[in-house]
């Protein structure tokens, strides 16, 4: 069992490009160094959660964190905002932000529509260059930029702890199966 978990973990961790441990950060589809960025960490939402928070059920991603000094921070995007449109494109999933910003660069101004406290708000954002800093991040805290190495190390440590626990459980299971003499 331990070997199976170890294989799964190694595949999960190392299925990412080799650049993940190099100096250039891995980028999700639509992201590359030099492209425009907002500077937010977001997560996807269910239609029910979108509706509950005041957005339409078919669009919106939740802002979990706004990095200080970024375009999003300067424009007034806040934690808890629901991003429903970027540059006129509806945002129904995280990758849609990358697609909406794909043709933009540093200094371009785009409209970002958010829902805040059940009210729509239009914000004008002057984009910054992605230059390897924090840009858009996936849920659970893994970002495609700054802090990436610390997060990988934290994940490795957590995996090692889990492996030790699985091995201890495996040993305990084997001891429990041995016939008592």
C-alpha positions in Angstrom: 0.0 0.0 0.0 2.8 2.4 0.9 4.4 1.9 -2.5 1.1 2.6 -4.3 0.7 5.9 -2.4 4.3 6.8 -3.0 3.9 6.2 -6.7 0.7 8.3 -6.8 2.3 11.1 -4.8 5.4 11.1 -7.0 3.3 11.1 -10.2 1.2 13.9 -8.8 4.2 16.0 -7.7 6.4 15.3 -10.6 3.9 15.3 -13.4 4.5 19.0 -13.6 7.1 20.4 -16.1 10.7 20.2 -15.1 10.7 24.0 -14.9 8.8 23.8 -11.6 12.0 23.5 -9.8 14.0 25.7 -12.1 14.2 29.5 -11.9 11.3 30.1 -14.3 7.9 29.3 -12.8 5.5 26.9 -14.4 2.7 28.7 -16.1 -0.9 27.5 -16.6 -2.3 27.6 -20.1 -2.4 31.2 -21.4 0.3 32.4 -19.0 3.9 33.1 -20.0 6.5 35.5 -18.6 5.9 38.9 -20.0 2.1 38.6 -20.2 -0.3 40.8 -18.3 -1.4 39.8 -14.9 -3.9 41.0 -12.2 -2.2 39.7 -9.0 -5.0 37.7 -7.5 -5.4 34.2 -6.0 -8.8 32.8 -7.0 -10.9 29.7 -6.8 -13.7 28.3 -8.8 -17.3 28.4 -7.6 -20.4 26.3 -7.9 -23.5 27.9 -9.5 -25.2 27.7 -6.1 -22.4 29.6 -4.3 -22.4 32.2 -7.1 -26.1 32.7 -6.7 -25.9 32.8 -2.9 -23.2 35.6 -3.1 -25.2 37.6 -5.6 -23.7 36.7 -8.9 -25.5 34.9 -11.8 -25.1 31.1 -11.6 -23.1 30.9 -14.9 -20.2 33.2 -14.2 -17.8 34.1 -11.4 -14.6 33.1 -9.6 -13.9 33.9 -6.0 -11.0 36.2 -5.0 -9.2 34.5 -2.1 -6.2 36.8 -1.9 -5.0 40.1 -3.5 -1.2 40.4 -3.6 -0.1 43.8 -2.4 1.3 46.3 -4.9 -0.4 44.5 -7.9 -2.7 45.8 -10.5 -5.7 44.2 -8.7 -4.8 45.9 -5.4 -4.4 49.3 -7.1 -7.8 48.9 -8.8 -9.5 48.1 -5.6 -10.2 44.4 -6.1 -10.8 42.8 -2.6 -10.8 39.4 -1.0 -14.4 38.0 -1.3 -15.1 39.7 -4.7 -16.5 37.5 -7.4 -14.8 38.3 -10.7 -17.6 37.9 -13.3 -16.0 39.6 -16.4 -12.6 40.7 -17.6 -12.3 42.9 -20.6 -15.9 42.1 -21.6 -15.4 38.3 -21.4 -17.6 36.4 -19.0 -15.5 34.5 -16.4 -16.9 31.1 -15.6 -13.6 29.3 -14.7 -10.1 30.3 -13.7 -8.6 29.7 -17.1 -11.0 32.3 -18.6 -9.0 35.1 -17.0 -5.9 34.0 -18.8 -7.8 33.9 -22.1 -9.3 37.3 -21.5 -5.8 38.8 -20.8 -4.0 36.8 -23.5 -3.8 39.8 -26.0 -2.9 42.4 -23.3 0.4 43.5 -21.9 1.8 45.7 -19.3 0.2 49.1 -19.1 -3.0 48.0 -20.9 -6.2 49.1 -19.1 -9.1 46.6 -18.9 -12.4 46.6 -17.2 -12.9 44.0 -14.5 -16.5 43.5 -13.3 -16.9 42.1 -9.8 -19.8 41.3 -7.6 -19.3 42.7 -4.1 -21.9 42.4 -1.4 -24.4 41.3 -4.1 -23.8 44.4 -6.2 -22.0 44.6 -9.5 -19.0 46.9 -9.6 -16.9 47.9 -12.6 -13.2 48.5 -11.9 -10.6 49.8 -14.3 -7.3 47.9 -14.0 -4.0 48.9 -15.4 -2.2 45.6 -16.0 1.3 44.8 -14.9 3.9 42.5 -16.5 4.0 38.9 -15.3 7.8 38.8 -15.0 7.6 35.7 -12.8 5.8 37.3 -9.9 2.4 36.2 -8.4 -0.3 36.4 -11.0 -3.2 34.0 -10.8 -3.3 31.2 -8.4 -5.2 28.0 -8.0 -7.3 27.1 -4.9 -5.5 25.6 -2.0 -2.8 28.3 -2.1 -0.6 27.0 -4.9 0.3 30.1 -6.9 2.0 30.3 -10.3 4.7 32.7 -9.2 6.2 34.0 -6.0 6.4 31.6 -3.1 6.3 28.6 -5.4 9.5 26.9 -4.0 8.3 27.3 -0.4 5.0 25.7 -1.3 6.6 22.8 -3.0 8.8 22.2 0.0 5.8 22.4 2.3 4.0 19.8 0.1 7.1 17.5 0.1 7.2 17.7 3.9 3.5 16.9 4.1 3.9 14.0 1.8 6.8 12.6 3.8 4.7 12.8 7.0 1.9 11.0 5.3 4.2 8.3 4.0 5.5 7.7 7.5 2.0 7.5 8.8 1.0 5.0 6.1 4.1 2.9 6.8 3.2 2.9 10.6 -0.3 1.8 9.8 0.9 -0.8 7.4 3.2 -2.2 10.2 0.4 -2.1 12.7 -1.9 -4.0 10.2 0.7 -6.7 9.7 1.2 -7.1 13.5 -2.6 -7.4 13.9 -2.7 -10.1 11.3 0.0 -12.3 12.9 -1.5 -15.2 14.8 -1.0 -14.9 18.5 1.1 -17.8 20.0 
